[in-house]
Amino acid sequence: MSEPRITLFARPGCHLCEEAREVISRVAADLGVSWEERDITQSEADQREFWDKIPVTFVDGVQHDFWRVSEDRLRRALR
């Protein structure tokens, strides 16, 4: 199985993370790409790096967005 193209760094109780998850789920399903979610509360390093930026989205291992996920911009990045 190949690596997920999209990675969402999020944390429980984050309303922006919920919105990002919905956008990512929709785009990934439409385009047939895989994605994963990482809970930053499970890693001290992730908490230090991303706490004030979540949700943070990576596409193909490169940071793509933070705070909000633009559906149009995400679709363009995955083409």
N, C-alpha and C positions, 0 to 999 in steps of 0.2 A: 504494500500500500504506500502511496506517495505521501509526502508531507502536506499538511493542510496549506492552502494558499493564503488563507486569512487567519490571523490570530487576534483575538480580542482579549486585552488585559482589563479586568473588571474586578469589582468587589461586591459582596452581598449588600443589599439595601441601597444601592446607587441607582437613582431614577434615570440618570443619563445612560447608565450601562444597560438598563432595560430597553431604552429607545434604540441604542446602538445594536443590541442583540437582535431586535426585530428587523432592522434594516439589513444587517449582515445575513441573517437567516433567509430573508426574502431574496436578496441578490445572489447568494450562494446557490439557493435552490433553482432560481431562474437560469443561472449560467452553468450549473452542474459542477461547481467547485466545492472543495471541502474546506471546513473551517473548524477552529478549536477555540475554546475559551480557557483562559488561565485566571484563577482567583489569586489576586495579588496578596491576599491575607495569608496565603500558604507559604510565602517566601519572603524573608526579611529583605533580600536584595530587590525583589519586585516592588515591595512596599516603599523602599527608599527611592527607587527610580521613578515609579509611576503614581504614587499616592495623590499628588496634586494635579495630575493630568488625566486621570481616568474619566471615561473609558479611553483606552489607547488602542488603536488599530494598526496592525502590521499587515502588509501584503508582500508575499514572497520574501519574508524576513526583513523587510525595510519598513521603518515607521511611516505610516500613511496619514493618520489623523489622530487628534486627541480632542476630548470634550464632546464633540459632536461628529457623527458620521454622515457625510453627504452621500446619498444614494447614487446620484449621477457621477460624482467623482470616483466612488468606489467601483462602479461599473466600468468607467473608462480605464482605471488602473488594472482591471482584470482582463482587458481585451488584449 
